[in-house]
Amino acid sequence: MTYLEAMACGIPCVAPDDAVRREVIGEAGIFCDVTDDAAYAEALARALARNWGTVPRSRAERFPVTATVDHYAEVLRELIR
């Protein structure tokens, strides 16, 4: 949800590089090894230096909040069973 909230506000994301985050963030962010301080700092600098335009907001719009909340609720119901 944090990534979606940021992107909905027009803010790009810097995140760990894994399949789930790539699916959500897509072209609206930069992926790196966030446990490597130098790589993380460099990715943050690149994100701040780039004009992202409407890319983050457009990406967030692919994941409507109600659909996302409903999906989380379904996952939780499955875990309870």
PDB file of N, CA, C and O in Angstrom, chain B, residues numbered from 101:
ATOM      1  N   MET B 101       0.820  -1.190   0.000  1.00  0.00           N
ATOM      2  CA  MET B 101       0.000   0.000   0.000  1.00  0.00           C
ATOM      3  C   MET B 101       0.871   1.263   0.000  1.00  0.00           C
ATOM      4  O   MET B 101       0.499   2.269  -0.605  1.00  0.00           O
ATOM      5  N   THR B 102       2.000   1.217   0.661  1.00  0.00           N
ATOM      6  CA  THR B 102       2.856   2.403   0.742  1.00  0.00           C
ATOM      7  C   THR B 102       3.285   2.868  -0.643  1.00  0.00           C
ATOM      8  O   THR B 102       3.270   4.064  -0.932  1.00  0.00           O
ATOM      9  N   TYR B 103       3.663   1.935  -1.488  1.00  0.00           N
ATOM     10  CA  TYR B 103       4.089   2.298  -2.835  1.00  0.00           C
ATOM     11  C   TYR B 103       2.925   2.907  -3.614  1.00  0.00           C
ATOM     12  O   TYR B 103       3.099   3.908  -4.309  1.00  0.00           O
ATOM     13  N   LEU B 104       1.750   2.311  -3.501  1.00  0.00           N
ATOM     14  CA  LEU B 104       0.581   2.839  -4.209  1.00  0.00           C
ATOM     15  C   LEU B 104       0.221   4.234  -3.717  1.00  0.00           C
ATOM     16  O   LEU B 104      -0.131   5.104  -4.514  1.00  0.00           O
ATOM     17  N   GLU B 105       0.307   4.450  -2.414  1.00  0.00           N
ATOM     18  CA  GLU B 105      -0.001   5.771  -1.858  1.00  0.00           C
ATOM     19  C   GLU B 105       0.980   6.818  -2.379  1.00  0.00           C
ATOM     20  O   GLU B 105       0.580   7.920  -2.751  1.00  0.00           O
ATOM     21  N   ALA B 106       2.256   6.471  -2.404  1.00  0.00           N
ATOM     22  CA  ALA B 106       3.268   7.406  -2.915  1.00  0.00           C
ATOM     23  C   ALA B 106       3.008   7.721  -4.381  1.00  0.00           C
ATOM     24  O   ALA B 106       3.004   8.885  -4.783  1.00  0.00           O
ATOM     25  N   MET B 107       2.793   6.689  -5.166  1.00  0.00           N
ATOM     26  CA  MET B 107       2.583   6.901  -6.594  1.00  0.00           C
ATOM     27  C   MET B 107       1.300   7.691  -6.858  1.00  0.00           C
ATOM     28  O   MET B 107       1.258   8.511  -7.776  1.00  0.00           O
ATOM     29  N   ALA B 108       0.263   7.454  -6.068  1.00  0.00           N
ATOM     30  CA  ALA B 108      -0.986   8.204  -6.227  1.00  0.00           C
ATOM     31  C   ALA B 108      -0.765   9.692  -5.983  1.00  0.00           C
ATOM     32  O   ALA B 108      -1.497  10.531  -6.508  1.00  0.00           O
ATOM     33  N   CYS B 109       0.253  10.016  -5.179  1.00  0.00           N
ATOM     34  CA  CYS B 109       0.611  11.421  -4.919  1.00  0.00           C
ATOM     35  C   CYS B 109       1.627  11.941  -5.937  1.00  0.00           C
ATOM     36  O   CYS B 109       2.102  13.070  -5.820  1.00  0.00           O
ATOM     37  N   GLY B 110       1.959  11.118  -6.934  1.00  0.00           N
ATOM     38  CA  GLY B 110       2.898  11.536  -7.969  1.00  0.00           C
ATOM     39  C   GLY B 110       4.354  11.332  -7.613  1.00  0.00           C
ATOM     40  O   GLY B 110       5.239  11.872  -8.276  1.00  0.00           O
ATOM     41  N   ILE B 111       4.610  10.562  -6.580  1.00  0.00           N
ATOM     42  CA  ILE B 111       5.977  10.343  -6.111  1.00  0.00           C
ATOM     43  C   ILE B 111       6.472   8.983  -6.601  1.00  0.00           C
ATOM     44  O   ILE B 111       5.800   7.972  -6.400  1.00  0.00           O
ATOM     45  N   PRO B 112       7.648   8.949  -7.246  1.00  0.00           N
ATOM     46  CA  PRO B 112       8.186   7.666  -7.692  1.00  0.00           C
ATOM     47  C   PRO B 112       8.692   6.862  -6.494  1.00  0.00           C
ATOM     48  O   PRO B 112       8.865   7.397  -5.399  1.00  0.00           O
ATOM     49  N   CYS B 113       8.921   5.597  -6.718  1.00  0.00           N
ATOM     50  CA  CYS B 113       9.370   4.716  -5.640  1.00  0.00           C
ATOM     51  C   CYS B 113      10.778   4.201  -5.910  1.00  0.00           C
ATOM     52  O   CYS B 113      11.173   3.993  -7.057  1.00  0.00           O
ATOM     53  N   VAL B 114      11.509   4.003  -4.849  1.00  0.00           N
ATOM     54  CA  VAL B 114      12.771   3.276  -4.886  1.00  0.00           C
ATOM     55  C   VAL B 114      12.532   2.069  -3.993  1.00  0.00           C
ATOM     56  O   VAL B 114      12.207   2.208  -2.814  1.00  0.00           O
ATOM     57  N   ALA B 115      12.696   0.881  -4.569  1.00  0.00           N
ATOM     58  CA  ALA B 115      12.277  -0.321  -3.856  1.00  0.00           C
ATOM     59  C   ALA B 115      13.189  -1.499  -4.148  1.00  0.00           C
ATOM     60  O   ALA B 115      13.955  -1.489  -5.111  1.00  0.00           O
ATOM     61  N   PRO B 116      13.093  -2.535  -3.283  1.00  0.00           N
ATOM     62  CA  PRO B 116      13.824  -3.769  -3.558  1.00  0.00           C
ATOM     63  C   PRO B 116      13.349  -4.370  -4.880  1.00  0.00           C
ATOM     64  O   PRO B 116      12.198  -4.194  -5.280  1.00  0.00           O
ATOM     65  N   ASP B 117      14.238  -5.068  -5.535  1.00  0.00           N
ATOM     66  CA  ASP B 117      13.935  -5.647  -6.831  1.00  0.00           C
ATOM     67  C   ASP B 117      13.411  -7.072  -6.677  1.00  0.00           C
ATOM     68  O   ASP B 117      14.181  -8.026  -6.563  1.00  0.00           O
ATOM     69  N   ASP B 118      12.076  -7.196  -6.675  1.00  0.00           N
ATOM     70  CA  ASP B 118      11.458  -8.517  -6.672  1.00  0.00           C
ATOM     71  C   ASP B 118      10.204  -8.470  -7.540  1.00  0.00           C
ATOM     72  O   ASP B 118       9.743  -7.398  -7.930  1.00  0.00           O
ATOM     73  N   ALA B 119       9.670  -9.632  -7.831  1.00  0.00           N
ATOM     74  CA  ALA B 119       8.564  -9.738  -8.786  1.00  0.00           C
ATOM     75  C   ALA B 119       7.323  -8.947  -8.366  1.00  0.00           C
ATOM     76  O   ALA B 119       6.689  -8.301  -9.200  1.00  0.00           O
ATOM     77  N   VAL B 120       6.977  -8.994  -7.090  1.00  0.00           N
ATOM     78  CA  VAL B 120       5.769  -8.297  -6.635  1.00  0.00           C
ATOM     79  C   VAL B 120       5.922  -6.792  -6.788  1.00  0.00           C
ATOM     80  O   VAL B 120       5.024  -6.128  -7.307  1.00  0.00           O
ATOM     81  N   ARG B 121       7.041  -6.251  -6.345  1.00  0.00           N
ATOM     82  CA  ARG B 121       7.244  -4.809  -6.461  1.00  0.00           C
ATOM     83  C   ARG B 121       7.343  -4.384  -7.922  1.00  0.00           C
ATOM     84  O   ARG B 121       6.850  -3.317  -8.289  1.00  0.00           O
ATOM     85  N   ARG B 122       7.970  -5.201  -8.756  1.00  0.00           N
ATOM     86  CA  ARG B 122       8.021  -4.873 -10.187  1.00  0.00           C
ATOM     87  C   ARG B 122       6.614  -4.822 -10.777  1.00  0.00           C
ATOM     88  O   ARG B 122       6.321  -3.967 -11.612  1.00  0.00           O
ATOM     89  N   GLU B 123       5.748  -5.730 -10.349  1.00  0.00           N
ATOM     90  CA  GLU B 123       4.363  -5.749 -10.836  1.00  0.00           C
ATOM     91  C   GLU B 123       3.615  -4.482 -10.426  1.00  0.00           C
ATOM     92  O   GLU B 123       2.885  -3.904 -11.231  1.00  0.00           O
ATOM     93  N   VAL B 124       3.792  -4.054  -9.193  1.00  0.00           N
ATOM     94  CA  VAL B 124       3.065  -2.889  -8.687  1.00  0.00           C
ATOM     95  C   VAL B 124       3.685  -1.582  -9.183  1.00  0.00           C
ATOM     96  O   VAL B 124       2.971  -0.723  -9.700  1.00  0.00           O
ATOM     97  N   ILE B 125       4.974  -1.422  -9.038  1.00  0.00           N
ATOM     98  CA  ILE B 125       5.638  -0.152  -9.330  1.00  0.00           C
ATOM     99  C   ILE B 125       5.906   0.024 -10.830  1.00  0.00           C
ATOM    100  O   ILE B 125       5.746   1.118 -11.370  1.00  0.00           O
ATOM    101  N   GLY B 126       6.310  -1.047 -11.487  1.00  0.00           N
ATOM    102  CA  GLY B 126       6.575  -0.969 -12.921  1.00  0.00           C
ATOM    103  C   GLY B 126       7.549   0.134 -13.273  1.00  0.00           C
ATOM    104  O   GLY B 126       8.626   0.234 -12.686  1.00  0.00           O
ATOM    105  N   GLU B 127       7.167   0.966 -14.238  1.00  0.00           N
ATOM    106  CA  GLU B 127       8.034   2.040 -14.733  1.00  0.00           C
ATOM    107  C   GLU B 127       7.992   3.295 -13.860  1.00  0.00           C
ATOM    108  O   GLU B 127       8.588   4.316 -14.205  1.00  0.00           O
ATOM    109  N   ALA B 128       7.295   3.217 -12.742  1.00  0.00           N
ATOM    110  CA  ALA B 128       7.148   4.386 -11.861  1.00  0.00           C
ATOM    111  C   ALA B 128       8.153   4.393 -10.718  1.00  0.00           C
ATOM    112  O   ALA B 128       7.915   5.006  -9.677  1.00  0.00           O
ATOM    113  N   GLY B 129       9.262   3.719 -10.911  1.00  0.00           N
ATOM    114  CA  GLY B 129      10.254   3.712  -9.850  1.00  0.00           C
ATOM    115  C   GLY B 129      11.562   3.093 -10.287  1.00  0.00           C
ATOM    116  O   GLY B 129      11.755   2.735 -11.449  1.00  0.00           O
ATOM    117  N   ILE B 130      12.440   2.981  -9.336  1.00  0.00           N
ATOM    118  CA  ILE B 130      13.775   2.422  -9.551  1.00  0.00           C
ATOM    119  C   ILE B 130      13.954   1.283  -8.560  1.00  0.00           C
ATOM    120  O   ILE B 130      13.596   1.402  -7.388  1.00  0.00           O
ATOM    121  N   PHE B 131      14.504   0.192  -9.036  1.00  0.00           N
ATOM    122  CA  PHE B 131      14.722  -0.985  -8.195  1.00  0.00           C
ATOM    123  C   PHE B 131      16.208  -1.142  -7.916  1.00  0.00           C
ATOM    124  O   PHE B 131      17.047  -0.916  -8.789  1.00  0.00           O
ATOM    125  N   CYS B 132      16.520  -1.532  -6.690  1.00  0.00           N
ATOM    126  CA  CYS B 132      17.916  -1.696  -6.316  1.00  0.00           C
ATOM    127  C   CYS B 132      18.011  -2.589  -5.095  1.00  0.00           C
ATOM    128  O   CYS B 132      16.997  -2.998  -4.528  1.00  0.00           O
ATOM    129  N   ASP B 133      19.232  -2.887  -4.699  1.00  0.00           N
ATOM    130  CA  ASP B 133      19.491  -3.623  -3.461  1.00  0.00           C
ATOM    131  C   ASP B 133      19.484  -2.593  -2.334  1.00  0.00           C
ATOM    132  O   ASP B 133      20.473  -1.894  -2.114  1.00  0.00           O
ATOM    133  N   VAL B 134      18.362  -2.507  -1.628  1.00  0.00           N
ATOM    134  CA  VAL B 134      18.237  -1.486  -0.584  1.00  0.00           C
ATOM    135  C   VAL B 134      19.079  -1.784   0.649  1.00  0.00           C
ATOM    136  O   VAL B 134      19.177  -0.951   1.550  1.00  0.00           O
ATOM    137  N   THR B 135      19.688  -2.965   0.696  1.00  0.00           N
ATOM    138  CA  THR B 135      20.591  -3.268   1.813  1.00  0.00           C
ATOM    139  C   THR B 135      22.008  -2.780   1.540  1.00  0.00           C
ATOM    140  O   THR B 135      22.860  -2.786   2.429  1.00  0.00           O
ATOM    141  N   ASP B 136      22.252  -2.356   0.298  1.00  0.00           N
ATOM    142  CA  ASP B 136      23.547  -1.793  -0.092  1.00  0.00           C
ATOM    143  C   ASP B 136      23.398  -0.271  -0.023  1.00  0.00           C
ATOM    144  O   ASP B 136      22.759   0.337  -0.882  1.00  0.00           O
ATOM    145  N   ASP B 137      23.989   0.334   1.001  1.00  0.00           N
ATOM    146  CA  ASP B 137      23.820   1.771   1.230  1.00  0.00           C
ATOM    147  C   ASP B 137      24.167   2.623   0.018  1.00  0.00           C
ATOM    148  O   ASP B 137      23.445   3.564  -0.307  1.00  0.00           O
ATOM    149  N   ALA B 138      25.258   2.301  -0.645  1.00  0.00           N
ATOM    150  CA  ALA B 138      25.689   3.093  -1.800  1.00  0.00           C
ATOM    151  C   ALA B 138      24.701   2.951  -2.960  1.00  0.00           C
ATOM    152  O   ALA B 138      24.348   3.939  -3.604  1.00  0.00           O
ATOM    153  N   ALA B 139      24.260   1.728  -3.220  1.00  0.00           N
ATOM    154  CA  ALA B 139      23.300   1.499  -4.306  1.00  0.00           C
ATOM    155  C   ALA B 139      21.967   2.179  -4.012  1.00  0.00           C
ATOM    156  O   ALA B 139      21.340   2.749  -4.904  1.00  0.00           O
ATOM    157  N   TYR B 140      21.548   2.112  -2.771  1.00  0.00           N
ATOM    158  CA  TYR B 140      20.288   2.730  -2.360  1.00  0.00           C
ATOM    159  C   TYR B 140      20.378   4.250  -2.493  1.00  0.00           C
ATOM    160  O   TYR B 140      19.468   4.884  -3.028  1.00  0.00           O
ATOM    161  N   ALA B 141      21.464   4.827  -2.010  1.00  0.00           N
ATOM    162  CA  ALA B 141      21.655   6.280  -2.106  1.00  0.00           C
ATOM    163  C   ALA B 141      21.690   6.728  -3.564  1.00  0.00           C
ATOM    164  O   ALA B 141      21.109   7.754  -3.916  1.00  0.00           O
ATOM    165  N   GLU B 142      22.368   5.962  -4.408  1.00  0.00           N
ATOM    166  CA  GLU B 142      22.450   6.304  -5.834  1.00  0.00           C
ATOM    167  C   GLU B 142      21.067   6.225  -6.491  1.00  0.00           C
ATOM    168  O   GLU B 142      20.718   7.078  -7.307  1.00  0.00           O
ATOM    169  N   ALA B 143      20.287   5.212  -6.138  1.00  0.00           N
ATOM    170  CA  ALA B 143      18.937   5.068  -6.694  1.00  0.00           C
ATOM    171  C   ALA B 143      18.033   6.217  -6.238  1.00  0.00           C
ATOM    172  O   ALA B 143      17.242   6.737  -7.024  1.00  0.00           O
ATOM    173  N   LEU B 144      18.153   6.604  -4.986  1.00  0.00           N
ATOM    174  CA  LEU B 144      17.374   7.747  -4.483  1.00  0.00           C
ATOM    175  C   LEU B 144      17.750   9.027  -5.222  1.00  0.00           C
ATOM    176  O   LEU B 144      16.879   9.816  -5.590  1.00  0.00           O
ATOM    177  N   ALA B 145      19.039   9.230  -5.436  1.00  0.00           N
ATOM    178  CA  ALA B 145      19.498  10.421  -6.159  1.00  0.00           C
ATOM    179  C   ALA B 145      18.962  10.427  -7.591  1.00  0.00           C
ATOM    180  O   ALA B 145      18.525  11.463  -8.092  1.00  0.00           O
ATOM    181  N   ARG B 146      18.998   9.270  -8.242  1.00  0.00           N
ATOM    182  CA  ARG B 146      18.463   9.181  -9.609  1.00  0.00           C
ATOM    183  C   ARG B 146      16.966   9.457  -9.632  1.00  0.00           C
ATOM    184  O   ARG B 146      16.471  10.126 -10.538  1.00  0.00           O
ATOM    185  N   ALA B 147      16.250   8.947  -8.645  1.00  0.00           N
ATOM    186  CA  ALA B 147      14.797   9.173  -8.586  1.00  0.00           C
ATOM    187  C   ALA B 147      14.490  10.650  -8.384  1.00  0.00           C
ATOM    188  O   ALA B 147      13.557  11.178  -8.990  1.00  0.00           O
ATOM    189  N   LEU B 148      15.263  11.318  -7.541  1.00  0.00           N
ATOM    190  CA  LEU B 148      15.036  12.741  -7.275  1.00  0.00           C
ATOM    191  C   LEU B 148      15.415  13.619  -8.466  1.00  0.00           C
ATOM    192  O   LEU B 148      14.829  14.683  -8.666  1.00  0.00           O
ATOM    193  N   ALA B 149      16.390  13.177  -9.254  1.00  0.00           N
ATOM    194  CA  ALA B 149      16.878  13.983 -10.369  1.00  0.00           C
ATOM    195  C   ALA B 149      15.997  13.896 -11.614  1.00  0.00           C
ATOM    196  O   ALA B 149      16.059  14.762 -12.486  1.00  0.00           O
ATOM    197  N   ARG B 150      15.199  12.873 -11.689  1.00  0.00           N
ATOM    198  CA  ARG B 150      14.386  12.636 -12.893  1.00  0.00           C
ATOM    199  C   ARG B 150      13.032  13.332 -12.814  1.00  0.00           C
ATOM    200  O   ARG B 150      12.418  13.398 -11.749  1.00  0.00           O
ATOM    201  N   ASN B 151      12.576  13.848 -13.945  1.00  0.00           N
ATOM    202  CA  ASN B 151      11.225  14.397 -14.031  1.00  0.00           C
ATOM    203  C   ASN B 151      10.303  13.240 -14.404  1.00  0.00           C
ATOM    204  O   ASN B 151      10.309  12.778 -15.545  1.00  0.00           O
ATOM    205  N   TRP B 152       9.522  12.780 -13.453  1.00  0.00           N
ATOM    206  CA  TRP B 152       8.680  11.612 -13.646  1.00  0.00           C
ATOM    207  C   TRP B 152       7.339  11.945 -14.304  1.00  0.00           C
ATOM    208  O   TRP B 152       6.632  11.050 -14.767  1.00  0.00           O
ATOM    209  N   GLY B 153       6.996  13.222 -14.342  1.00  0.00           N
ATOM    210  CA  GLY B 153       5.726  13.607 -14.942  1.00  0.00           C
ATOM    211  C   GLY B 153       4.557  12.898 -14.277  1.00  0.00           C
ATOM    212  O   GLY B 153       4.462  12.856 -13.050  1.00  0.00           O
ATOM    213  N   THR B 154       3.682  12.349 -15.081  1.00  0.00           N
ATOM    214  CA  THR B 154       2.484  11.684 -14.553  1.00  0.00           C
ATOM    215  C   THR B 154       2.649  10.169 -14.421  1.00  0.00           C
ATOM    216  O   THR B 154       1.690   9.465 -14.106  1.00  0.00           O
ATOM    217  N   VAL B 155       3.853   9.672 -14.661  1.00  0.00           N
ATOM    218  CA  VAL B 155       4.075   8.223 -14.651  1.00  0.00           C
ATOM    219  C   VAL B 155       3.673   7.582 -13.317  1.00  0.00           C
ATOM    220  O   VAL B 155       2.931   6.600 -13.334  1.00  0.00           O
ATOM    221  N   PRO B 156       4.128   8.092 -12.161  1.00  0.00           N
ATOM    222  CA  PRO B 156       3.742   7.438 -10.911  1.00  0.00           C
ATOM    223  C   PRO B 156       2.218   7.422 -10.693  1.00  0.00           C
ATOM    224  O   PRO B 156       1.646   6.391 -10.339  1.00  0.00           O
ATOM    225  N   ARG B 157       1.584   8.553 -10.903  1.00  0.00           N
ATOM    226  CA  ARG B 157       0.130   8.623 -10.684  1.00  0.00           C
ATOM    227  C   ARG B 157      -0.613   7.685 -11.642  1.00  0.00           C
ATOM    228  O   ARG B 157      -1.544   6.989 -11.238  1.00  0.00           O
ATOM    229  N   SER B 158      -0.201   7.672 -12.890  1.00  0.00           N
ATOM    230  CA  SER B 158      -0.841   6.789 -13.875  1.00  0.00           C
ATOM    231  C   SER B 158      -0.686   5.325 -13.483  1.00  0.00           C
ATOM    232  O   SER B 158      -1.609   4.528 -13.647  1.00  0.00           O
ATOM    233  N   ARG B 159       0.487   4.980 -12.964  1.00  0.00           N
ATOM    234  CA  ARG B 159       0.717   3.603 -12.538  1.00  0.00           C
ATOM    235  C   ARG B 159      -0.176   3.246 -11.365  1.00  0.00           C
ATOM    236  O   ARG B 159      -0.750   2.158 -11.334  1.00  0.00           O
ATOM    237  N   ALA B 160      -0.300   4.139 -10.405  1.00  0.00           N
ATOM    238  CA  ALA B 160      -1.142   3.881  -9.229  1.00  0.00           C
ATOM    239  C   ALA B 160      -2.598   3.687  -9.629  1.00  0.00           C
ATOM    240  O   ALA B 160      -3.318   2.915  -8.996  1.00  0.00           O
ATOM    241  N   GLU B 161      -3.029   4.369 -10.653  1.00  0.00           N
ATOM    242  CA  GLU B 161      -4.425   4.267 -11.084  1.00  0.00           C
ATOM    243  C   GLU B 161      -4.769   2.885 -11.620  1.00  0.00           C
ATOM    244  O   GLU B 161      -5.947   2.557 -11.770  1.00  0.00           O
ATOM    245  N   ARG B 162      -3.771   2.080 -11.909  1.00  0.00           N
ATOM    246  CA  ARG B 162      -4.011   0.695 -12.342  1.00  0.00           C
ATOM    247  C   ARG B 162      -4.452  -0.191 -11.185  1.00  0.00           C
ATOM    248  O   ARG B 162      -4.949  -1.297 -11.393  1.00  0.00           O
ATOM    249  N   PHE B 163      -4.269   0.300  -9.974  1.00  0.00           N
ATOM    250  CA  PHE B 163      -4.587  -0.477  -8.773  1.00  0.00           C
ATOM    251  C   PHE B 163      -5.555   0.327  -7.908  1.00  0.00           C
ATOM    252  O   PHE B 163      -5.138   0.933  -6.921  1.00  0.00           O
ATOM    253  N   PRO B 164      -6.847   0.342  -8.264  1.00  0.00           N
ATOM    254  CA  PRO B 164      -7.815   1.114  -7.470  1.00  0.00           C
ATOM    255  C   PRO B 164      -7.790   0.690  -6.001  1.00  0.00           C
ATOM    256  O   PRO B 164      -7.668  -0.494  -5.687  1.00  0.00           O
ATOM    257  N   VAL B 165      -7.905   1.655  -5.125  1.00  0.00           N
ATOM    258  CA  VAL B 165      -7.820   1.384  -3.688  1.00  0.00           C
ATOM    259  C   VAL B 165      -8.862   0.357  -3.256  1.00  0.00           C
ATOM    260  O   VAL B 165      -8.536  -0.564  -2.507  1.00  0.00           O
ATOM    261  N   THR B 166     -10.083   0.493  -3.701  1.00  0.00           N
ATOM    262  CA  THR B 166     -11.112  -0.457  -3.271  1.00  0.00           C
ATOM    263  C   THR B 166     -10.770  -1.879  -3.711  1.00  0.00           C
ATOM    264  O   THR B 166     -10.955  -2.823  -2.943  1.00  0.00           O
ATOM    265  N   ALA B 167     -10.278  -2.040  -4.931  1.00  0.00           N
ATOM    266  CA  ALA B 167      -9.905  -3.377  -5.398  1.00  0.00           C
ATOM    267  C   ALA B 167      -8.739  -3.925  -4.588  1.00  0.00           C
ATOM    268  O   ALA B 167      -8.704  -5.113  -4.266  1.00  0.00           O
ATOM    269  N   THR B 168      -7.791  -3.067  -4.263  1.00  0.00           N
ATOM    270  CA  THR B 168      -6.635  -3.498  -3.478  1.00  0.00           C
ATOM    271  C   THR B 168      -7.058  -3.917  -2.075  1.00  0.00           C
ATOM    272  O   THR B 168      -6.619  -4.955  -1.580  1.00  0.00           O
ATOM    273  N   VAL B 169      -7.897  -3.127  -1.438  1.00  0.00           N
ATOM    274  CA  VAL B 169      -8.385  -3.455  -0.092  1.00  0.00           C
ATOM    275  C   VAL B 169      -9.197  -4.745  -0.134  1.00  0.00           C
ATOM    276  O   VAL B 169      -9.046  -5.602   0.738  1.00  0.00           O
ATOM    277  N   ASP B 170     -10.049  -4.887  -1.131  1.00  0.00           N
ATOM    278  CA  ASP B 170     -10.835  -6.117  -1.266  1.00  0.00           C
ATOM    279  C   ASP B 170      -9.931  -7.333  -1.427  1.00  0.00           C
ATOM    280  O   ASP B 170     -10.193  -8.390  -0.853  1.00  0.00           O
ATOM    281  N   HIS B 171      -8.869  -7.177  -2.208  1.00  0.00           N
ATOM    282  CA  HIS B 171      -7.932  -8.285  -2.408  1.00  0.00           C
ATOM    283  C   HIS B 171      -7.237  -8.657  -1.091  1.00  0.00           C
ATOM    284  O   HIS B 171      -7.119  -9.838  -0.762  1.00  0.00           O
ATOM    285  N   TYR B 172      -6.784  -7.662  -0.349  1.00  0.00           N
ATOM    286  CA  TYR B 172      -6.164  -7.932   0.948  1.00  0.00           C
ATOM    287  C   TYR B 172      -7.147  -8.630   1.877  1.00  0.00           C
ATOM    288  O   TYR B 172      -6.772  -9.564   2.585  1.00  0.00           O
ATOM    289  N   ALA B 173      -8.388  -8.191   1.882  1.00  0.00           N
ATOM    290  CA  ALA B 173      -9.406  -8.808   2.741  1.00  0.00           C
ATOM    291  C   ALA B 173      -9.590 -10.272   2.366  1.00  0.00           C
ATOM    292  O   ALA B 173      -9.718 -11.120   3.249  1.00  0.00           O
ATOM    293  N   GLU B 174      -9.607 -10.580   1.088  1.00  0.00           N
ATOM    294  CA  GLU B 174      -9.762 -11.963   0.641  1.00  0.00           C
ATOM    295  C   GLU B 174      -8.561 -12.803   1.069  1.00  0.00           C
ATOM    296  O   GLU B 174      -8.727 -13.936   1.520  1.00  0.00           O
ATOM    297  N   VAL B 175      -7.363 -12.260   0.933  1.00  0.00           N
ATOM    298  CA  VAL B 175      -6.159 -12.986   1.369  1.00  0.00           C
ATOM    299  C   VAL B 175      -6.238 -13.272   2.868  1.00  0.00           C
ATOM    300  O   VAL B 175      -5.931 -14.382   3.301  1.00  0.00           O
ATOM    301  N   LEU B 176      -6.641 -12.300   3.646  1.00  0.00           N
ATOM    302  CA  LEU B 176      -6.763 -12.499   5.094  1.00  0.00           C
ATOM    303  C   LEU B 176      -7.822 -13.539   5.437  1.00  0.00           C
ATOM    304  O   LEU B 176      -7.622 -14.362   6.330  1.00  0.00           O
ATOM    305  N   ARG B 177      -8.948 -13.502   4.727  1.00  0.00           N
ATOM    306  CA  ARG B 177      -9.988 -14.514   4.969  1.00  0.00           C
ATOM    307  C   ARG B 177      -9.444 -15.910   4.684  1.00  0.00           C
ATOM    308  O   ARG B 177      -9.718 -16.846   5.435  1.00  0.00           O
ATOM    309  N   GLU B 178      -8.682 -16.057   3.616  1.00  0.00           N
ATOM    310  CA  GLU B 178      -8.087 -17.350   3.286  1.00  0.00           C
ATOM    311  C   GLU B 178      -7.118 -17.808   4.368  1.00  0.00           C
ATOM    312  O   GLU B 178      -7.087 -18.987   4.720  1.00  0.00           O
ATOM    313  N   LEU B 179      -6.338 -16.889   4.889  1.00  0.00           N
ATOM    314  CA  LEU B 179      -5.381 -17.243   5.941  1.00  0.00           C
ATOM    315  C   LEU B 179      -6.087 -17.678   7.218  1.00  0.00           C
ATOM    316  O   LEU B 179      -5.605 -18.561   7.927  1.00  0.00           O
ATOM    317  N   ILE B 180      -7.208 -17.071   7.506  1.00  0.00           N
ATOM    318  CA  ILE B 180      -7.970 -17.425   8.717  1.00  0.00           C
ATOM    319  C   ILE B 180      -8.541 -18.831   8.595  1.00  0.00           C
ATOM    320  O   ILE B 180      -8.588 -19.572   9.577  1.00  0.00           O
ATOM    321  N   ARG B 181      -8.975 -19.200   7.391  1.00  0.00           N
ATOM    322  CA  ARG B 181      -9.533 -20.543   7.184  1.00  0.00           C
ATOM    323  C   ARG B 181      -8.441 -21.553   7.394  1.00  0.00           C
ATOM    324  O   ARG B 181      -8.679 -22.754   7.272  1.00  0.00           O
TER     325      ARG B 181
END
